[in-house]
Structures are given as C-alpha cells and as structure tokens.
C-alpha cells in the first residue's frame, strides 16, 4: 500500500498541472475571442458610416453633377452627415433626379 502513495503523488501532480495549463489556455482564448468581437463591431460601425457617406456623395453628385465634377462645393462639411433619416432622403433625391433625366 505504501508504494501506491509514491505512484499517486506524481500522478496527481502531473494531472493537476495539465488541468491548470488547460484553464490558462482557455482563459487566454476567451480574451482573444472577446477582443476579436470588439474589433468586428468597430469594423461594422465603420462600414455602416462609410455606406452612409457614399449615399450622401451619390445624392450630391446626382443633384449637381457639374458642380461635383469641378470639385466645387463645401467640401467635407457637405459630405459629413448625422446618421438619421438622411438615407431615405438621399434615395428619394436620387430617384427623383433619375426619373427627371429619363423623362428628358
């Protein structure tokens, strides 16, 4: 029976070390996953913001094509928008201008 203790002590130490290492790796992976989720969310916000800015630029270009080609205009202040209902307004403007151009 005494020899069993000599076998069990190192065995328990090895298994305990493996369990501790497993838990450390698990925590590390959870932190990396959380960081990746935050980065993905930041990229989603950026993409949505850029889509809105592009829609605004399309509305500007469709509204005053000659002014847009020459580069005249207010610059960044004309492009920057607050992300409210401007999307619907831009779609209506582009649609109306396209219908006018087709009618001509």
N, C-alpha and C positions, 0 to 999 in steps of 0.2 A: 504494500500500500504506500510506503514511503517513496518508492520510485515513481509513482503516479504523480506526486506533487512536483517532482523535478521535471516531469514532462508537461504538466498542465501550466505551470508558471510561464515558461517561454511561449507556449501556445497561446495563452490568454494575452500576453504582451504583444505578440505578433498580430493577433486578430484585433485587439484594441487599437493598435497603430494603424491598421488598414481602415478601420471604421472612422477614426479621426481624420485621416487623409481624405477619405471619401467625402466626409461632411465639409471639409475645407474646399474641395473642388466643386462641390455642389453649390456652396455659397458664392464662390467666385463666378460660376456660370450664371447664377441668378442675377448678380450685379451687372455682368456684361449684357445679359438679356434686357434688363431694365434700361441700361444706357442706350442700347440699340433701339428700343421702343421710343425713347425720348428723341433720339436723332431722327427716326422715321416721322414722328409727329412734327418736328421742326421742318422737315423737308415737305411734308404735306401742306403746312401753312404757307411756306414759300411758294409752292406750286400754285396754290389757290390765289395767292396775292398776284403772282405773275399772270395768271389767266385773266384776272380782273383788269390788270393794267393793259394787257393785249386787247381785250374787248374795248376798253376805253380808247386805245390808239386806233382801232378799226373804226370806231364811231367818229373820231376826229378826222381820219383820212376820208371816210365816206362823206362827211359833211362838207368839208372844204378841201377837195383834192388838190387844187392849185396851190393853196397856202401850205398844205402838207408837203408837197413836192419841193417847194422852195426852202423849206425849213423855217418859215416864219411862224410865229405863234409865241405863246407864253413860256414854252419850254417845259421843264419838269413840273412846274405848278399846274400845268394843263393836263399832264399825264397822271399825276398822283391823285388818288381818289379815296374817299371813305367807302368802305365796302358795304354800302346799304343797298338800296334798290336800284343802283346805277346800272346794274347788269340788264335788267328788264328795259330800262330807258334806252340803253345803248342798242339793244336788239331791235326795239321799235324804230329808232332813228335809222339804223342801217337798213331795215326792212323797207321803211318809207322811201328812203333815198334810192334803193334798188328798184322799187316799183316805179318811181318817177323816171329813172333812167331807162327802164324798159318801155315806158309809155312814149318816150321821145323818139 
